[in-house]
Amino acid sequence: MINLINGDCLAELDKLEENSIDCIVTDPPYELNFMGKGWDNAGISFQKETWTKCLKVLKPGGHLLAFGGSRTFHRIACAIEDGGFEIRDTIMWLYGSGFPKSMNIGLAIDKKNGVESEVVGVGKSGSADTHTRCMNSITQNGTDVFGGEYEIKVAKNKWNGWGTALKPAFEPIIVARKPFKGSLIDNIEKYGVGGINIDECRVGTDTIKGGTMPDLSYVGEEQKKLGNGHKMSFGQVSNAPRIECEDHIGRFPANLILTYDQMTFDEVCGGFPNTKSQKTNSKLLDIRGNNYNNANKNLDIAYERGYNDEGNASRYFYCAKASKKDRDEGLDNFEDKTKIFNGKSNTSSKNIKDVEQRFTTIAKNIHPTVKPTELMQYLVRLVAPNNAIILDPFMGSGTTGKAIIYENIEKDKNYSFIGIEKETQYYEIAKARIEYARNKMNNNINQILQQDENEIKKNIIDIQENLPINQIICGNSYELIKKMPDNSIDCIYTDIPYLIAHGGSGSSPLSLRIHREFSQDLADIKNGIDYAILDDFCRIMKKINCFIWCSKLQIPDILNYFKEKNANYEILVWCKTNPTPATNNVWLPDVEYCLYFREKGVKLNNGYDLKHKYYVSGLNVKDKKEFNHPTVKPLEFCMKNIMHVTQENDIILDPFCGSGTTCVAAQQSGRRFIGIEIEENYCNVAKKRLNLEN
């Protein structure tokens, strides 16, 4: 059920049935008069009445998640508490897309005194890749300039460099709950709400083994028989049965959420240290805090904890990705509108203020405070049980409703949504965005219903039978890959033809000889690839799970392509200890790069040795001579990469397999492989290697 209401929430809340809502997830006005919007200065978020009405419709034990501004959230929290809620926590949402709304005091004083400030340069704020996109052309001093360009000025007084505000980089999310009578467990059994969905909101995808532990109920019963009901000493109980602890995936969710992309990672996560988490042995404690003492040594009471990983400490926290297309998705029929920072008109001021000029944008969704859909999905998932009715009394442009539809698709939920929005222009935007999400869901359902169980099984069998499993195919990968079925490959691992800059490396006899030999070796593989093949890569993979060895010149294009797919990435490096000594006016060619991309849901296997992002060795001189291929990669590193991101019996494709290193690595690690190579001599080398390995 989706119910969208264009009206005042104070009036509409009175029409809802008491104790009928499972949870409320909302982004109310922060009461900052943001961008001159009247609705953000009406005081409704500070009113006790607003939250009293929310409390009335919410089931006992139901949660309320409400965003707030860093300057005013305390007033919102007080109003929520005064309305009858219990404040349970505050989640801090950190992001790198905020922009400072600070007045330059020095320039303001120059203007007041009629002094012309010195122009020292031109800056550009925002780009197509950032959250704030400055795309429109405006006129400044008779010249058309890009909407994101502005003059950099220096004040001619002692207050140069002083301002009035910090750049916003976080927003608090108030976590409150409606009080209930009796115990929490009784309330959950009666109303179905009151808890937090820990396991579905864990951070990361690594599986943590639960292991075993003693059955404490057995130990307790035995102690009662011995008259030791106040304690549970293992010293007097032996041979207690052990119980299996459930495996779980990811870290425990925290009250900190991050949003960043490739451009803002350093801003959001740069302050986090690099840390290493090791597996440790923990011991069970009795109620006095003492270790259980197993005097008879018949019980192994220790159990393993920890994740055995390392990296930036931001991995401890959930990251909600922000997508460029998210904001305007579903609004194709809406008119592009200019958003002026002053919020009062669709035209810039005659004398453009610095902040107006820098943050004038064009968009279809003109709501000023749109949250990322992925963030709202996570928040809904955190507090909403399956089949929940979720209310957003300040719907805005409808991101909460859109998030609920996507949760129904991706997490197989059955959520219902009630959204209330007073402003008609935002209501229409919300309706279009949510309808787009609903159509997407309905299309997915219809596609599933069109195939019965037998047809699905037949498709799976056909895919497996038609793929040339554990074979080397001699042919053009651009043509052959188009014949491969969708969603049939678990991982692509490939060393694509490099794009290599033409030019000399010096005029000495040694440099000339090295350059001549180098050019001959790479004659057929120095012009790169047609990036259109990446579309087929994504089509045939079940989820994006892809390693691509490439030259430095190819890194930006490939990164940008997979960034549009919202894939996570890593840059792996092979450090060579004996590089070619062509060093006249150039760096040593002692590293090669491998880009790894994975889609959300791709599991990384545990194992400290598998997780290194670098590999140190000499050039494969022996392999290059034996297999007559100029760019043989280290077999050990390839194997570790494949074992890190795939499971036994998975299918690994290398569409540019050369002398077959990928296929050998797959074979030796218990995976299946498909290799495609256009050069017949390399195909024969690869087949020979695989036969020898057998």
WOPEKA-V842453 format. One record per residue. N is the residue number from 1. RES is the residue in one small letter. SS is DSSP state (2 for helix, 1 for strand, 0 for the rest). PHI is phi in whole degrees, 0 to 359 (* if undefined). Layout:
BEGIN
N:RES:SS:PHI + N:RES:SS:PHI
END
This chain:
BEGIN
1:m:0:* + 2:i:1:236 + 3:n:1:233 + 4:l:1:255 + 5:i:1:235 + 6:n:1:264 + 7:g:0:185 + 8:d:0:283 + 9:c:2:296 + 10:l:2:296 + 11:a:2:281 + 12:e:2:288 + 13:l:2:297 + 14:d:0:295 + 15:k:0:274 + 16:l:0:273 + 17:e:0:289 + 18:e:0:296 + 19:n:0:57 + 20:s:0:250 + 21:i:1:255 + 22:d:1:277 + 23:c:1:201 + 24:i:1:238 + 25:v:1:234 + 26:t:1:209 + 27:d:0:239 + 28:p:0:284 + 29:p:0:302 + 30:y:0:274 + 31:e:0:62 + 32:l:0:253 + 33:n:0:56 + 34:f:2:297 + 35:m:2:53 + 36:g:2:73 + 37:k:0:281 + 38:g:2:298 + 39:w:2:293 + 40:d:2:264 + 41:n:2:215 + 42:a:0:265 + 43:g:0:84 + 44:i:2:294 + 45:s:2:287 + 46:f:2:270 + 47:q:0:275 + 48:k:2:300 + 49:e:2:302 + 50:t:2:304 + 51:w:2:277 + 52:t:2:296 + 53:k:2:293 + 54:c:2:296 + 55:l:2:300 + 56:k:2:297 + 57:v:2:276 + 58:l:1:278 + 59:k:1:292 + 60:p:1:305 + 61:g:1:88 + 62:g:1:290 + 63:h:1:265 + 64:l:1:240 + 65:l:1:246 + 66:a:1:229 + 67:f:1:292 + 68:g:0:209 + 69:g:0:270 + 70:s:0:298 + 71:r:0:272 + 72:t:0:233 + 73:f:2:295 + 74:h:2:295 + 75:r:2:291 + 76:i:2:295 + 77:a:2:297 + 78:c:2:296 + 79:a:2:294 + 80:i:2:298 + 81:e:2:293 + 82:d:2:296 + 83:g:0:286 + 84:g:0:115 + 85:f:1:279 + 86:e:1:258 + 87:i:1:285 + 88:r:1:259 + 89:d:1:186 + 90:t:1:225 + 91:i:1:270 + 92:m:1:260 + 93:w:1:259 + 94:l:1:259 + 95:y:1:213 + 96:g:0:247 + 97:s:0:257 + 98:g:0:288 + 99:f:0:234 + 100:p:0:288 + 101:k:0:250 + 102:s:0:246 + 103:m:0:279 + 104:n:0:280 + 105:i:2:296 + 106:g:2:300 + 107:l:2:293 + 108:a:2:296 + 109:i:2:291 + 110:d:2:303 + 111:k:2:296 + 112:k:2:298 + 113:n:0:267 + 114:g:0:74 + 115:v:0:264 + 116:e:0:277 + 117:s:0:293 + 118:e:1:281 + 119:v:1:272 + 120:v:1:245 + 121:g:1:170 + 122:v:1:234 + 123:g:1:249 + 124:k:1:230 + 125:s:0:248 + 126:g:0:85 + 127:s:0:202 + 128:a:0:296 + 129:d:0:262 + 130:t:0:253 + 131:h:0:297 + 132:t:0:263 + 133:r:0:250 + 134:c:0:256 + 135:m:0:242 + 136:n:0:267 + 137:s:1:270 + 138:i:1:230 + 139:t:1:258 + 140:q:1:226 + 141:n:0:55 + 142:g:0:81 + 143:t:1:240 + 144:d:1:285 + 145:v:1:229 + 146:f:1:299 + 147:g:0:302 + 148:g:0:263 + 149:e:1:268 + 150:y:1:207 + 151:e:1:285 + 152:i:1:263 + 153:k:1:241 + 154:v:1:240 + 155:a:0:287 + 156:k:0:257 + 157:n:0:211 + 158:k:0:289 + 159:w:0:266 + 160:n:0:301 + 161:g:0:91 + 162:w:0:267 + 163:g:0:224 + 164:t:0:233 + 165:a:0:204 + 166:l:0:270 + 167:k:0:287 + 168:p:0:288 + 169:a:0:225 + 170:f:1:209 + 171:e:1:225 + 172:p:1:279 + 173:i:1:239 + 174:i:1:283 + 175:v:1:253 + 176:a:1:232 + 177:r:1:219 + 178:k:1:286 + 179:p:0:298 + 180:f:0:220 + 181:k:0:264 + 182:g:0:79 + 183:s:0:276 + 184:l:2:298 + 185:i:2:297 + 186:d:2:299 + 187:n:2:293 + 188:i:2:297 + 189:e:2:293 + 190:k:2:275 + 191:y:2:252 + 192:g:0:78 + 193:v:0:223 + 194:g:0:133 + 195:g:0:257 + 196:i:0:243 + 197:n:0:280 + 198:i:0:295 + 199:d:2:294 + 200:e:2:282 + 201:c:2:244 + 202:r:0:295 + 203:v:1:259 + 204:g:1:97 + 205:t:1:235 + 206:d:1:290 + 207:t:1:277 + 208:i:1:257 + 209:k:0:291 + 210:g:0:283 + 211:g:0:70 + 212:t:1:231 + 213:m:1:208 + 214:p:1:297 + 215:d:0:285 + 216:l:2:292 + 217:s:2:294 + 218:y:2:296 + 219:v:2:299 + 220:g:2:298 + 221:e:2:296 + 222:e:2:295 + 223:q:2:292 + 224:k:2:298 + 225:k:2:298 + 226:l:0:269 + 227:g:0:78 + 228:n:0:246 + 229:g:0:295 + 230:h:0:276 + 231:k:0:216 + 232:m:0:224 + 233:s:0:278 + 234:f:2:287 + 235:g:2:297 + 236:q:2:249 + 237:v:0:231 + 238:s:0:238 + 239:n:0:59 + 240:a:0:293 + 241:p:0:295 + 242:r:1:255 + 243:i:1:242 + 244:e:1:280 + 245:c:0:267 + 246:e:0:293 + 247:d:0:290 + 248:h:1:219 + 249:i:1:245 + 250:g:1:85 + 251:r:1:276 + 252:f:0:296 + 253:p:0:295 + 254:a:0:249 + 255:n:0:269 + 256:l:1:222 + 257:i:1:234 + 258:l:1:246 + 259:t:1:225 + 260:y:0:206 + 261:d:0:231 + 262:q:0:301 + 263:m:0:280 + 264:t:0:251 + 265:f:2:302 + 266:d:2:297 + 267:e:2:293 + 268:v:2:276 + 269:c:2:248 + 270:g:0:299 + 271:g:0:280 + 272:f:0:284 + 273:p:0:282 + 274:n:1:278 + 275:t:1:229 + 276:k:1:232 + 277:s:1:252 + 278:q:0:249 + 279:k:0:287 + 280:t:1:230 + 281:n:1:264 + 282:s:1:251 + 283:k:1:241 + 284:l:0:288 + 285:l:1:246 + 286:d:0:276 + 287:i:0:291 + 288:r:0:264 + 289:g:0:88 + 290:n:0:271 + 291:n:1:296 + 292:y:0:300 + 293:n:0:251 + 294:n:0:263 + 295:a:0:297 + 296:n:0:278 + 297:k:0:56 + 298:n:0:270 + 299:l:0:236 + 300:d:0:266 + 301:i:0:262 + 302:a:1:274 + 303:y:1:218 + 304:e:1:277 + 305:r:1:227 + 306:g:0:106 + 307:y:0:240 + 308:n:0:53 + 309:d:1:222 + 310:e:1:211 + 311:g:1:146 + 312:n:1:298 + 313:a:2:294 + 314:s:2:297 + 315:r:2:293 + 316:y:2:286 + 317:f:0:237 + 318:y:1:291 + 319:c:1:246 + 320:a:0:263 + 321:k:0:290 + 322:a:0:257 + 323:s:0:255 + 324:k:0:298 + 325:k:0:277 + 326:d:0:302 + 327:r:0:298 + 328:d:0:256 + 329:e:0:299 + 330:g:0:91 + 331:l:0:249 + 332:d:0:301 + 333:n:0:272 + 334:f:0:269 + 335:e:0:280 + 336:d:0:294 + 337:k:1:233 + 338:t:1:276 + 339:k:1:254 + 340:i:0:272 + 341:f:0:299 + 342:n:0:291 + 343:g:0:71 + 344:k:0:256 + 345:s:0:201 + 346:n:0:260 + 347:t:0:230 + 348:s:0:288 + 349:s:0:296 + 350:k:0:299 + 351:n:0:257 + 352:i:0:296 + 353:k:0:286 + 354:d:2:305 + 355:v:2:289 + 356:e:2:298 + 357:q:2:297 + 358:r:2:284 + 359:f:0:238 + 360:t:0:280 + 361:t:1:227 + 362:i:1:242 + 363:a:1:200 + 364:k:0:275 + 365:n:0:270 + 366:i:0:267 + 367:h:0:293 + 368:p:0:279 + 369:t:0:230 + 370:v:0:288 + 371:k:0:267 + 372:p:0:296 + 373:t:2:300 + 374:e:2:297 + 375:l:2:296 + 376:m:2:292 + 377:q:2:300 + 378:y:2:296 + 379:l:2:294 + 380:v:2:299 + 381:r:2:300 + 382:l:2:295 + 383:v:2:238 + 384:a:0:254 + 385:p:0:290 + 386:n:0:301 + 387:n:0:71 + 388:a:0:288 + 389:i:1:260 + 390:i:1:247 + 391:l:1:247 + 392:d:1:234 + 393:p:0:284 + 394:f:0:234 + 395:m:0:292 + 396:g:0:58 + 397:s:0:268 + 398:g:0:89 + 399:t:2:295 + 400:t:2:299 + 401:g:2:296 + 402:k:2:297 + 403:a:2:298 + 404:i:2:295 + 405:i:2:298 + 406:y:2:294 + 407:e:2:296 + 408:n:2:298 + 409:i:2:285 + 410:e:2:278 + 411:k:0:249 + 412:d:0:56 + 413:k:0:266 + 414:n:0:226 + 415:y:0:284 + 416:s:1:245 + 417:f:1:223 + 418:i:1:238 + 419:g:1:239 + 420:i:1:239 + 421:e:1:219 + 422:k:0:281 + 423:e:0:281 + 424:t:2:299 + 425:q:2:296 + 426:y:2:283 + 427:y:2:300 + 428:e:2:295 + 429:i:2:295 + 430:a:2:299 + 431:k:2:299 + 432:a:2:291 + 433:r:2:294 + 434:i:2:289 + 435:e:2:296 + 436:y:2:300 + 437:a:2:295 + 438:r:2:296 + 439:n:2:297 + 440:k:2:297 + 441:m:2:294 + 442:n:2:297 + 443:n:2:297 + 444:n:2:297 + 445:i:2:295 + 446:n:2:297 + 447:q:2:297 + 448:i:2:291 + 449:l:2:293 + 450:q:0:288 + 451:q:0:244 + 452:d:0:277 + 453:e:2:300 + 454:n:2:294 + 455:e:2:293 + 456:i:2:298 + 457:k:2:298 + 458:k:2:298 + 459:n:2:299 + 460:i:2:297 + 461:i:2:297 + 462:d:2:298 + 463:i:2:300 + 464:q:2:294 + 465:e:2:287 + 466:n:2:277 + 467:l:0:284 + 468:p:0:280 + 469:i:0:295 + 470:n:0:56 + 471:q:1:227 + 472:i:1:254 + 473:i:1:255 + 474:c:1:269 + 475:g:0:175 + 476:n:0:275 + 477:s:2:295 + 478:y:2:298 + 479:e:2:274 + 480:l:2:292 + 481:i:2:293 + 482:k:2:290 + 483:k:2:271 + 484:m:0:277 + 485:p:0:289 + 486:d:0:297 + 487:n:0:53 + 488:s:0:247 + 489:i:1:246 + 490:d:0:277 + 491:c:1:203 + 492:i:1:252 + 493:y:1:229 + 494:t:1:211 + 495:d:1:247 + 496:i:0:288 + 497:p:0:303 + 498:y:0:284 + 499:l:1:263 + 500:i:0:241 + 501:a:0:294 + 502:h:0:275 + 503:g:0:155 + 504:g:0:274 + 505:s:0:230 + 506:g:0:120 + 507:s:0:246 + 508:s:0:291 + 509:p:2:304 + 510:l:2:295 + 511:s:2:297 + 512:l:2:295 + 513:r:2:294 + 514:i:2:297 + 515:h:2:296 + 516:r:2:295 + 517:e:2:293 + 518:f:2:298 + 519:s:2:295 + 520:q:2:293 + 521:d:2:301 + 522:l:0:256 + 523:a:0:304 + 524:d:0:266 + 525:i:0:226 + 526:k:0:248 + 527:n:1:251 + 528:g:0:75 + 529:i:0:229 + 530:d:0:277 + 531:y:0:293 + 532:a:0:298 + 533:i:2:294 + 534:l:2:296 + 535:d:2:298 + 536:d:2:290 + 537:f:2:307 + 538:c:2:293 + 539:r:2:292 + 540:i:2:274 + 541:m:1:282 + 542:k:0:296 + 543:k:0:221 + 544:i:0:302 + 545:n:1:205 + 546:c:1:213 + 547:f:1:251 + 548:i:1:227 + 549:w:1:285 + 550:c:1:205 + 551:s:0:276 + 552:k:2:301 + 553:l:2:292 + 554:q:2:270 + 555:i:2:302 + 556:p:2:301 + 557:d:2:295 + 558:i:2:290 + 559:l:2:300 + 560:n:2:297 + 561:y:2:298 + 562:f:2:283 + 563:k:2:297 + 564:e:2:295 + 565:k:0:271 + 566:n:0:59 + 567:a:0:271 + 568:n:1:286 + 569:y:1:216 + 570:e:1:223 + 571:i:1:249 + 572:l:1:265 + 573:v:1:228 + 574:w:1:259 + 575:c:1:265 + 576:k:1:262 + 577:t:0:275 + 578:n:0:226 + 579:p:0:291 + 580:t:0:299 + 581:p:0:278 + 582:a:0:265 + 583:t:0:239 + 584:n:0:287 + 585:n:0:68 + 586:v:0:220 + 587:w:0:287 + 588:l:0:297 + 589:p:0:278 + 590:d:0:256 + 591:v:1:224 + 592:e:1:230 + 593:y:1:247 + 594:c:1:232 + 595:l:1:268 + 596:y:1:242 + 597:f:1:233 + 598:r:1:216 + 599:e:0:272 + 600:k:0:304 + 601:g:0:106 + 602:v:0:282 + 603:k:0:274 + 604:l:0:261 + 605:n:0:279 + 606:n:0:285 + 607:g:0:133 + 608:y:2:303 + 609:d:2:293 + 610:l:2:277 + 611:k:0:263 + 612:h:0:293 + 613:k:0:262 + 614:y:1:221 + 615:y:1:216 + 616:v:1:247 + 617:s:1:194 + 618:g:0:277 + 619:l:0:299 + 620:n:0:281 + 621:v:2:299 + 622:k:2:298 + 623:d:2:295 + 624:k:2:299 + 625:k:2:288 + 626:e:2:293 + 627:f:2:258 + 628:n:0:57 + 629:h:0:233 + 630:p:0:281 + 631:t:0:230 + 632:v:0:292 + 633:k:0:267 + 634:p:0:294 + 635:l:2:300 + 636:e:2:298 + 637:f:2:294 + 638:c:2:300 + 639:m:2:298 + 640:k:2:298 + 641:n:2:301 + 642:i:2:295 + 643:m:2:291 + 644:h:2:288 + 645:v:2:240 + 646:t:0:228 + 647:q:0:248 + 648:e:0:304 + 649:n:0:78 + 650:d:0:296 + 651:i:1:259 + 652:i:1:251 + 653:l:1:251 + 654:d:1:236 + 655:p:0:283 + 656:f:0:230 + 657:c:0:278 + 658:g:0:54 + 659:s:0:273 + 660:g:0:92 + 661:t:2:300 + 662:t:2:301 + 663:c:2:293 + 664:v:2:296 + 665:a:2:299 + 666:a:2:296 + 667:q:2:298 + 668:q:2:289 + 669:s:0:259 + 670:g:0:80 + 671:r:0:255 + 672:r:1:268 + 673:f:1:219 + 674:i:1:223 + 675:g:1:242 + 676:i:1:237 + 677:e:1:215 + 678:i:0:278 + 679:e:0:272 + 680:e:2:297 + 681:n:2:295 + 682:y:2:290 + 683:c:2:301 + 684:n:2:295 + 685:v:2:298 + 686:a:2:298 + 687:k:2:297 + 688:k:2:295 + 689:r:2:301 + 690:l:2:291 + 691:n:2:294 + 692:l:2:295 + 693:e:2:295 + 694:n:0:297
END
